[in-house]
Amino acid sequence: MFAKISRYPLLILVLQIASTLFFGYQARAIVFDNRIERFAVNHHEGELNFNEFTQAFEYDEFFLVTLRFHEGRFNPARAESLLEILAEQEGIRDTITRGRFKGGDEEALALPFPFVEGNLYTGLFSLEPGADRGHWLASFLKRVALLESDNTELLQGINVAGEPIVNHYLNTSSREVKTRFFPLLIAVALILLGIFFRGLGPLLVTALSVGSALATTVGIMALAGQSMNLVTTLIPALVFVLGVAMQVHVLLAVGMTGSIEAGLREKIKPNFFVAVTTSIGFASLITSQVQPIVVMGRYMALGVWLIFLFTHLTHLSLSPLVRLKVTPPRLSLLNALFARPSYMALCARRPWLVLPLLVVLSGAWVLVHNTLESNGLNYFEEAHPIRLQTHFLESRLTGGSQLELLLRRTGEEPDEGDAFFPGEEPISAFEEGLLGVDHVRHLFSLYQFALVAEEAEDAVPSELLEPFISADYYRMSLLVDSLDREAYATLKQQIHKQKAAAGIEEPIIITGTLDRVIEIQDYLLSSLFTSLTLTILAVVVLLHLLLGRGHHFLVIFLPNLFPLGCMALAMWLFSIKTTLAGVMVFSIAFGIAVDDTIHLLYTFYKHKGEPFEQRWLFTLRQDARAIFLTSLVLTLGFLTLTSSSFIPTRDFGLLLGIGMMSAYLGDVIFVPMLLTREGKFSHPESTLATYDAK
């Protein structure tokens, strides 16, 4: 088969390069979109509540701009003019400032929000909906920086905070993986491969095969109208590392057999097993109700098969043209370690298997009891601008998150000038109680604005009243502190308690960005734990069928759970809280780790009829260097992420680096311990000569 195809290497190469360039060009158009709508959990209570809200009202998601004047330089008129400049920026839907309330600066109106506080002057800004929010906010923040530099004699600075700003920085940080760390990962991997293989041919083959798989995967995503976000931005990096790992195995097989065709024949079947198990693992994500997770599963499953295709196709196109010669790295220290009788003696001590079992069990305990980080603000370092500005906002003025409460109106719609809501007294009592609840800083509602109107007739513009009442609902908008899931659950309980104390029997709907984010994170954490469990079970069962070894579940199971246990213990050791990326890293690590185990088991089971230690040493001779190289390349590559200022990215890189090296230890130590069920070690002291002879 290979000989016939290899007659046309140039044609295959041209078609491959043309395809890669086409899909690579398409990939350039892919956009980043971290809008919360992308992560909505369909048919869950929080999303149903938000849909009910948007049917009754047009959602205004506020962020706050605070002008900080120098002492003695406070100028309300100048403040209004500066905020008006910002209000004219593209994408700004509406602005609420002190100047919109009649009565001017002469009357000290008791407004429901401290627009003027000491030397601070604050405006509330809302954005137009749409995918261009990131572009609008980037332009807005540039304009803010320009106003700061032009007014240094008047202003100490301009503070911009709120959930839309947090989401903007999340979007910017997700781009960091693509623009900074992914190129660094590529550079580290190629440099290491160049050092070990000492030739241009292996680098060219690796670059083309992995580049083709990467460009095709992302290009198909772009053609299908998909976008990048905090989840899917990992796809290019994962395609790259899986592609490098598979290519290293093939390159070493080519070098050891001395033939491209023989090397491909040697590795095509285990690589097929790898593609089947890894793609099924990723495909399990398609069951999620969160669209980015579905996209991640769908295109990673596709990417795995593209890796398999181009890994082998490139050796039929480019390798013959460059007359590929692979000199396998000797790795003398590694070879000497495996050749020592003490190594085989260690592998024969099956009671040591209690160690990985304890690591797995203790790691599972850590994961169950580890603290969850559900406050997106804490994804950034303490010195990050959004952390500093939100802290300033919440320490001096108000909360950085927005919450919406809806009470269903009962009875007939009141005539103009009548009560705002049937039973006005319970509403006033409810709102007064809400303002006394911990973490509730300010409240906007029809009743609150009515109090202002009582002080000064027509003080409140009519357009500010319209968003707070509809034919069906009475609306209250709360500004609350940035909260994690536990504090938010307590807040919801207090809201219901205050409603009951006010004597309101009508059900209340609690929604808004904060509520949706908490629900999304809860769902993702629970569903990804479930997905990880299903992935592990599916891979173990599938390998049992592919390898035909019905009584060796532990050989696949335990060594590949060992790195997950090590990663979980690292979370405890380094005080890493569980996040969305933290859960995903376990599924990813298991998928990568099991690939090397498949190569070892395939080689081991292929050579029957020999003494056990010779079978295992031959397996090491065939595959140990490949799994060491892939583990080393991936470990160092992932560790480059630890220099990120974005905490989930940093933790992701650290945990995967630890996972890759512990997976290697699991393969070379615990796999042979479990395989001793195939036979007994006869003469461990003779293995040095056996290994050298091989």
C-alpha positions in Angstrom: 0.0 0.0 0.0 2.7 2.5 1.0 4.9 1.7 -1.9 2.1 2.5 -4.4 1.2 5.7 -2.8 4.8 6.8 -2.4 5.2 7.1 -6.2 3.3 10.4 -6.0 4.9 12.2 -3.0 5.1 15.6 -4.9 1.4 15.6 -5.8 0.4 14.6 -2.3 2.6 17.4 -0.9 1.2 20.0 -3.2 -2.4 19.1 -2.3 -1.5 19.0 1.4 0.2 22.4 1.4 -2.7 23.9 -0.7 -5.2 22.6 1.7 -3.3 23.8 4.7 -2.9 27.3 3.2 -6.6 27.4 2.4 -7.8 26.5 5.9 -5.1 28.5 7.5 -6.4 31.6 5.6 -9.9 30.9 6.8 -8.7 30.5 10.3 -7.5 34.1 10.3 -11.1 35.3 10.3 -12.1 33.5 13.6 -13.2 36.0 16.3 -13.1 35.9 20.1 -16.4 36.1 21.8 -16.8 35.6 25.6 -20.3 37.0 25.9 -22.3 35.3 28.6 -24.9 34.4 25.9 -22.3 31.9 24.5 -22.2 30.0 27.8 -26.0 30.0 28.6 -27.2 26.8 30.1 -30.3 26.0 28.1 -33.5 25.1 29.9 -32.1 25.6 33.3 -33.8 27.8 35.9 -31.4 30.7 35.7 -31.6 31.0 31.9 -35.4 30.6 31.9 -35.6 33.5 34.5 -33.4 35.7 32.3 -35.5 34.9 29.2 -38.6 35.9 31.2 -36.8 39.2 32.2 -35.8 40.1 28.7 -39.3 39.5 27.4 -40.6 42.1 29.8 -37.7 44.6 29.7 -34.7 45.6 27.7 -31.7 44.5 29.7 -29.2 47.3 30.5 -26.0 45.9 31.9 -24.2 48.8 33.6 -20.6 49.6 34.2 -19.4 52.6 36.2 -17.1 55.4 35.3 -15.8 57.4 38.3 -13.8 60.6 37.8 -11.4 61.2 40.7 -10.7 64.9 41.1 -7.7 66.3 42.9 -8.5 67.9 46.3 -9.9 71.4 45.7 -10.3 70.9 42.0 -13.8 69.3 41.9 -15.7 70.8 39.0 -19.2 69.3 38.3 -19.6 71.0 35.0 -16.3 69.8 33.7 -17.1 66.3 35.0 -20.4 66.3 33.0 -18.6 67.3 29.9 -16.0 64.6 30.3 -18.7 61.9 30.8 -20.5 63.3 27.7 -17.4 62.7 25.7 -17.3 59.1 26.8 -21.0 58.7 26.2 -20.5 59.5 22.5 -18.2 56.5 22.1 -19.4 53.8 19.7 -21.5 51.1 21.4 -22.7 53.1 24.3 -26.5 52.7 24.6 -27.3 55.0 27.5 -25.7 57.0 30.3 -27.1 58.0 33.6 -25.3 60.9 35.4 -26.2 63.6 38.0 -26.9 66.0 35.1 -29.9 64.0 33.9 -31.9 64.8 37.0 -33.6 68.2 37.1 -32.9 70.5 39.9 -29.3 70.8 38.9 -26.6 71.3 41.5 -28.6 73.8 43.4 -30.9 71.2 45.0 -29.5 68.4 47.0 -31.8 65.6 45.7 -31.8 62.4 47.6 -30.9 60.3 44.6 -30.9 56.5 44.8 -27.2 56.5 43.9 -24.3 58.7 45.0 -23.4 60.3 41.6 -21.5 62.9 43.5 -19.5 61.8 46.5 -16.7 64.0 47.9 -14.2 64.5 45.1 -15.8 61.7 43.0 -18.2 62.1 40.1 -19.7 58.9 38.8 -21.8 57.9 35.7 -23.5 54.6 34.8 -22.9 53.4 31.3 -24.7 50.7 29.4 -23.6 48.9 26.2 -25.5 48.0 23.1 -25.9 44.2 22.7 -23.9 42.4 20.1 -20.7 40.6 19.4 -18.8 43.9 18.9 -18.8 44.6 22.6 -15.1 43.7 23.0 -14.2 46.1 20.2 -16.3 48.9 21.7 -14.9 48.4 25.2 -11.4 48.4 23.9 -12.0 51.7 22.2 -13.8 53.1 25.2 -10.9 52.2 27.5 -8.4 53.8 25.1 -10.5 57.0 25.2 -10.5 56.9 29.0 -6.7 56.7 29.0 -6.5 59.6 26.6 -8.8 61.7 28.8 -6.7 60.9 31.9 -3.5 62.0 30.2 -5.2 65.2 28.9 -6.6 66.2 32.3 -3.9 65.4 34.8 -4.0 68.9 36.4 -7.7 68.2 37.2 -8.0 64.5 37.8 -6.2 61.9 39.8 -7.5 59.3 37.5 -10.6 57.7 35.9 -11.9 54.5 37.4 -13.8 52.0 35.2 -15.4 48.9 36.7 -18.3 46.6 36.5 -19.2 43.2 35.1 -18.9 44.2 31.4 -15.3 45.4 32.2 -14.5 42.1 34.0 -15.8 40.2 31.0 -13.7 42.4 28.7 -10.5 41.5 30.5 -11.5 37.9 30.5 -11.8 38.1 26.8 -8.4 39.8 26.6 -6.8 37.2 28.8 -8.2 34.4 26.6 -6.5 36.0 23.6 -3.2 35.9 25.5 -3.1 32.1 25.0 -3.2 32.6 21.3 -1.0 35.6 20.9 1.7 34.9 23.5 1.8 31.4 24.9 0.8 29.3 21.9 3.8 30.7 19.8 6.0 30.1 22.9 4.7 26.5 23.2 5.5 25.9 19.5 9.0 27.4 19.9 9.8 25.3 22.9 8.6 22.1 21.3 10.5 22.6 18.0 13.7 23.6 19.8 13.6 20.5 21.9 12.9 18.3 18.9 15.7 19.9 17.0 18.1 19.2 19.9 17.1 15.6 20.3 16.8 14.6 16.6 19.7 16.8 15.3 18.4 17.1 11.9 16.2 19.4 9.8 14.1 16.6 8.2 12.3 15.6 11.4 11.5 19.2 12.2 10.1 19.9 8.7 7.9 16.7 8.8 6.7 17.6 12.3 6.0 21.2 11.4 4.0 20.3 8.3 2.0 17.5 9.8 1.0 19.4 13.0 0.5 22.6 11.1 -1.8 20.9 8.6 -3.9 19.4 11.4 -4.0 22.7 13.3 -4.8 24.9 10.3 -7.5 22.5 9.1 -9.2 22.2 12.5 -9.4 26.0 13.1 -10.2 26.7 9.5 -13.2 24.4 9.6 -14.3 26.1 12.8 -14.1 29.5 11.1 -16.0 28.3 8.1 -18.7 26.9 10.4 -19.1 30.3 12.0 -17.6 29.3 15.4 -15.7 31.7 17.7 -12.9 31.4 20.2 -13.6 31.9 23.9 -12.1 31.0 27.3 -12.8 27.3 26.5 -12.3 26.9 22.8 -9.1 28.9 22.8 -7.4 25.8 24.1 -8.2 23.9 20.9 -5.1 25.0 18.9 -2.7 24.3 21.8 -4.2 20.8 22.3 -4.2 19.9 18.6 -0.5 21.0 18.6 0.6 18.9 21.6 -1.3 15.8 20.5 0.1 16.2 17.0 3.7 16.5 18.3 3.2 13.5 20.5 1.9 11.2 17.7 4.6 12.4 15.3 7.4 11.7 17.8 6.3 8.1 18.1 6.3 7.7 14.3 9.7 9.4 13.9 11.4 7.2 16.4 9.8 4.1 14.7 11.1 5.3 11.4 14.6 5.8 12.9 14.7 2.4 14.6 13.4 0.4 11.6 15.5 2.4 9.2 12.5 2.7 6.8 9.6 5.2 6.4 7.2 2.5 5.3 8.3 0.1 8.1 8.0 2.9 10.7 4.5 3.8 9.5 3.4 0.1 9.6 4.8 -0.2 13.1 2.8 2.7 14.4 -0.3 3.0 12.4 -2.3 0.5 14.5 -1.4 1.9 18.0 -1.9 5.5 16.6 -5.4 4.4 15.4 -6.2 3.1 18.9 -5.0 6.5 20.2 -7.2 8.4 17.8 -10.2 6.3 18.7 -9.9 6.6 22.4 -8.9 10.3 22.5 -11.6 11.3 20.0 -14.3 9.4 22.1 -13.0 11.2 25.2 -13.5 14.6 23.6 -16.7 13.6 22.0 -18.2 13.0 25.4 -18.3 16.8 25.9 -20.9 17.1 23.2 -23.5 16.0 25.7 -23.1 19.3 27.5 -25.8 22.0 27.4 -23.2 24.8 27.2 -22.3 25.6 23.6 -18.5 26.3 24.1 -18.1 22.9 25.7 -20.0 21.3 22.8 -17.8 23.1 20.3 -14.7 22.0 22.2 -15.7 18.4 22.1 -16.8 18.4 18.5 -13.7 20.1 17.0 -11.2 18.3 19.3 -12.7 15.0 18.2 -12.3 16.1 14.6 -8.8 17.5 15.3 -7.6 14.1 16.7 -8.5 12.4 13.4 -6.9 15.2 11.4 -3.8 14.6 13.5 -3.9 10.9 12.7 -4.4 11.6 9.0 -1.6 14.2 8.5 0.9 12.4 10.8 0.9 9.6 8.3 0.2 11.5 5.1 3.1 13.8 5.6 5.5 10.8 5.6 4.0 9.8 2.2 4.5 13.3 0.8 7.3 15.3 2.4 9.5 12.5 3.9 10.5 10.8 0.6 11.2 14.2 -1.0 13.6 15.3 1.8 15.0 11.8 2.0 14.1 11.7 5.7 16.7 10.1 7.9 16.0 9.9 11.6 18.7 9.3 14.1 17.0 8.3 17.3 18.4 10.1 20.3 20.4 7.7 22.5 19.3 9.1 25.8 22.1 7.1 27.5 21.2 8.1 31.0 17.6 6.9 30.5 18.8 3.7 28.9 21.3 3.0 31.7 18.5 3.5 34.2 16.2 0.9 32.6 19.1 -1.5 32.2 19.9 -1.5 35.9 18.8 -4.7 37.8 17.4 -2.4 40.5 14.8 -1.0 38.0 13.5 -4.5 37.3 13.6 -5.4 40.9 11.5 -2.3 41.6 9.0 -3.3 38.9 8.7 -6.7 40.5 7.5 -5.3 43.8 3.8 -5.3 43.3 3.0 -4.2 46.9 4.3 -0.8 45.8 1.1 -0.4 43.8 -0.5 0.8 47.0 1.4 4.1 46.4 -0.5 5.1 43.2 -3.7 3.9 44.8 -3.2 6.2 47.8 -2.3 9.1 45.5 -5.5 8.5 43.5 -7.7 8.3 46.5 -6.2 11.3 48.3 -6.4 13.3 45.0 -10.1 12.4 44.7 -10.6 13.6 48.3 -8.8 16.9 47.5 -11.0 17.5 44.5 -14.2 16.8 46.4 -13.3 19.1 49.2 -11.2 21.7 47.3 -12.5 25.3 47.4 -14.3 26.4 44.2 -13.4 29.8 42.7 -16.6 31.1 41.2 -15.8 34.8 41.4 -14.4 35.7 38.0 -12.7 38.8 39.4 -10.4 36.5 41.3 -9.1 35.0 38.1 -6.8 38.1 37.9 -3.8 38.9 40.1 -4.4 41.4 42.9 -2.3 44.0 41.1 -4.4 43.7 37.9 -6.2 46.9 37.0 -9.7 45.4 37.1 -9.0 44.0 40.6 -7.7 47.4 41.8 -10.5 49.4 40.2 -13.2 47.1 41.5 -11.8 47.2 45.0 -11.8 51.0 44.8 -15.4 51.0 43.5 -16.6 48.7 46.2 -14.6 50.4 49.0 -15.7 53.9 48.1 -19.0 53.8 46.3 -21.0 50.7 45.4 -21.0 47.1 44.2 -19.4 46.0 41.0 -22.1 43.4 40.1 -25.7 43.9 38.9 -28.7 41.8 40.0 -32.3 42.1 38.8 -35.5 41.3 40.8 -38.9 41.0 39.2 -42.2 40.9 41.1 -45.3 40.0 39.1 -48.0 42.6 39.2 -51.4 41.5 40.2 -54.8 43.1 39.6 -55.6 45.7 37.0 -53.0 48.0 35.5 -53.2 51.3 37.5 -54.2 54.5 35.8 -51.7 57.2 35.2 -50.8 58.9 38.5 -52.1 55.9 40.6 -50.0 53.5 42.6 -47.0 52.1 40.9 -47.7 48.6 42.2 -50.8 47.1 43.9 -49.8 47.3 47.6 -47.3 50.1 47.6 -46.5 49.8 51.3 -45.1 46.2 51.0 -42.9 47.3 48.1 -41.4 50.2 50.1 -40.9 47.9 53.1 -39.3 45.2 50.9 -36.9 47.7 49.3 -36.0 49.2 52.6 -35.2 45.7 53.9 -33.1 45.0 50.8 -30.9 48.0 51.3 -30.1 46.7 54.8 -28.9 43.3 53.4 -25.2 42.5 53.4 -23.5 43.1 50.0 -26.5 45.1 48.6 -25.1 48.6 48.0 -27.8 50.5 45.9 -31.2 49.9 44.4 -32.9 51.4 41.4 -36.7 51.1 41.0 -39.8 53.0 40.2 -40.5 53.6 43.9 -36.9 54.9 44.6 -37.2 57.4 41.8 -40.7 58.3 43.1 -39.1 59.4 46.3 -36.9 61.8 44.4 -39.9 63.1 42.5 -41.7 63.9 45.7 -38.8 66.2 46.7 -38.7 68.0 43.3 -41.5 67.7 40.8 -40.4 66.4 37.4 -36.9 65.8 38.8 -36.7 62.4 37.2 -36.8 62.1 33.4 -39.6 59.9 32.2 -37.3 57.8 30.1 -35.6 56.7 33.4 -38.9 55.4 34.7 -39.9 53.3 31.8 -37.4 50.4 32.3 -38.8 49.7 35.8 -42.4 48.7 35.2 -44.2 46.7 32.6 -47.7 45.3 32.2 -46.6 42.2 34.1 -43.7 43.0 36.3 -42.3 45.5 38.8 -38.5 45.6 38.4 -35.7 46.4 40.9 -32.1 46.7 39.8 -29.5 46.1 42.6 -25.8 46.9 42.6 -24.1 44.3 44.8 -20.6 43.4 45.6 -18.7 40.9 43.5 -19.6 37.6 45.1 -18.6 33.9 44.9 -21.2 31.2 44.8 -21.5 30.7 48.6 -22.0 34.4 49.3 -24.4 34.7 46.4 -26.5 31.8 47.8 -26.7 33.5 51.1 -27.7 36.8 49.4 -30.6 35.0 47.6 -31.8 33.6 50.9 -31.8 37.0 52.4 -33.8 38.5 49.5 -36.5 35.8 49.9 -36.5 36.5 53.7 -37.0 40.2 53.2 -39.8 39.6 50.7 -41.6 37.4 53.2 -41.0 39.9 56.0 -42.6 42.6 53.9 -45.7 40.5 53.4 -45.3 40.0 49.7 -46.8 36.6 48.6 -46.1 37.0 44.9 -43.2 34.9 43.6 -40.0 36.8 42.8 -37.6 36.2 39.9 -33.9 36.8 40.6 -31.7 37.1 37.5 -29.1 39.2 35.9 -25.4 38.7 34.9 -24.2 37.6 38.3 -27.0 35.0 38.6 -26.3 33.6 35.2 -22.5 33.4 35.7 -23.0 31.5 39.0 -25.4 29.0 37.4 -23.1 28.5 34.4 -20.1 27.8 36.6 -22.1 25.4 38.8 -23.3 23.5 35.8 -19.9 23.4 34.1 -18.2 22.1 37.2 -20.7 19.4 37.8 -21.0 18.4 34.1 -17.3 18.3 33.6 -16.8 16.1 36.6 -19.4 13.8 35.1 -17.8 14.0 31.7 -14.4 13.1 33.1 -15.8 10.0 34.8 -17.6 8.9 31.7 -14.5 9.5 29.6 -12.3 7.4 31.9 -14.8 4.5 31.9 -15.3 4.7 28.1 -11.6 4.7 27.3 -10.9 1.8 29.7 -13.8 -0.3 28.2 -12.8 0.6 24.6 -9.1 -0.3 25.2 -10.3 -3.6 26.8 -12.1 -4.3 23.5 -9.3 -3.1 21.2 -6.5 -4.9 23.1 -8.5 -8.0 23.8 -7.3 -8.3 27.4 -10.4 -8.7 29.4 -8.7 -9.0 32.8 -6.3 -6.0 32.7 -8.5 -3.0 33.4 -6.1 -1.9 36.1 -3.2 -1.7 33.7 -5.0 1.0 31.8 -6.9 2.4 34.8 -4.4 2.9 37.6 -1.3 4.3 35.8 -3.4 7.0 34.1 -5.4 8.0 37.2 -2.0 8.4 39.0 -1.2 11.7 37.2 -4.7 13.0 37.9 -4.1 12.2 41.6 -0.7 14.0 41.5 -2.4 17.1 39.9 -5.1 17.1 42.5 -2.5 17.0 45.3 -0.6 19.8 43.6 -3.8 21.9 43.8 -3.7 21.3 47.6 0.0 22.0 47.8 -0.1 25.2 45.8 -3.5 26.4 47.1 -5.0 26.2 43.7 -8.8 26.6 43.8 -11.0 24.6 41.5 -12.1 26.6 38.4 -13.6 25.7 35.0 -10.1 25.4 33.6 -9.0 23.4 36.6 -11.7 20.7 35.9 -11.0 20.6 32.2 -7.3 20.0 32.8 -8.0 16.6 34.3 -9.9 15.4 31.2 -7.1 16.8 29.0 -4.4 15.2 31.1 -6.1 11.8 31.1 -6.5 11.9 27.3 -2.8 12.7 26.7 -1.5 10.3 29.3 -3.5 7.3 28.0 -1.9 7.7 24.6 1.5 6.7 25.7 0.1 3.8 27.7 -1.5 2.5 24.5 1.8 2.4 22.7 3.4 0.5 25.6 0.6 -2.0 25.9 0.4 -2.6 22.1 4.1 -3.3 21.8 4.1 -5.5 24.9 1.1 -7.6 23.8 2.5 -8.0 20.3 5.6 -10.0 21.5 4.3 -13.1 23.2 6.2 -16.3 24.0 9.3 -14.6 25.6 10.2 -14.3 29.2 8.4 -11.4 30.8 11.4 -9.2 31.5 12.6 -9.5 27.9 9.1 -8.5 26.7 9.1 -5.5 28.9 12.6 -4.4 28.1 11.9 -4.8 24.4 8.8 -2.6 24.9 10.9 0.0 26.6 13.5 -0.1 23.8 10.7 0.5 21.3 8.7 3.2 23.1 10.4 4.5 26.2 12.3 7.2 24.3 9.2 8.3 22.5 7.1 8.7 25.7 10.0 10.4 27.5 10.5 12.9 24.7 6.8 13.7 24.4 6.5 14.0 28.2 9.5 16.3 28.3 8.4 18.5 25.4 4.8 18.8 26.7 5.9 19.4 30.3 8.3 22.3 29.3 5.8 23.6 26.8 2.9 23.7 29.3 5.1 25.2 32.0 5.6 28.3 29.8 2.0 29.1 30.7 3.0 29.6 34.3 4.4 33.1 33.4 0.8 34.3 32.6 -0.8 37.0 34.8 -4.1 35.3 34.3 -4.5 32.8 37.1 -6.5 30.1 35.3 -4.0 30.0 32.5 -1.1 29.8 34.9 -2.7 27.0 37.0 -3.6 25.2 33.8 0.0 25.1 32.6 1.4 24.1 36.1 -1.1 21.3 36.6 -0.6 19.9 33.0 3.2 20.1 33.4 2.9 18.1 36.7 0.5 15.7 35.0 2.7 15.0 32.0 5.8 14.0 34.1 3.8 12.0 36.6 2.1 10.2 33.7 5.5 9.2 32.5 6.4 7.8 35.9 3.2 5.9 36.0 3.9 4.3 32.6 7.5 3.2 33.3 7.0 2.1 36.9 3.4 1.1 37.6 2.5 -0.4 34.2 5.1 -3.1 34.5 4.1 -3.8 38.1 0.6 -4.5 36.9 1.8 -6.4 33.9 3.5 -9.0 36.1 0.2 -10.8 36.0 1.4 -11.9 32.5 4.4 -13.6 34.0 7.0 -13.5 36.7 10.4 -11.9 36.8 12.8 -14.8 36.6 16.3 -13.3 36.8 16.2 -9.5 37.3 20.0 -9.4 37.7 20.4 -10.6 34.1 18.4 -7.8 32.5 21.4 -5.5 31.9 22.9 -7.9 29.3 19.4 -8.5 27.9 18.7 -4.8 27.4 22.2 -4.1 26.0 21.8 -7.0 23.5 18.6 -5.6 22.3 
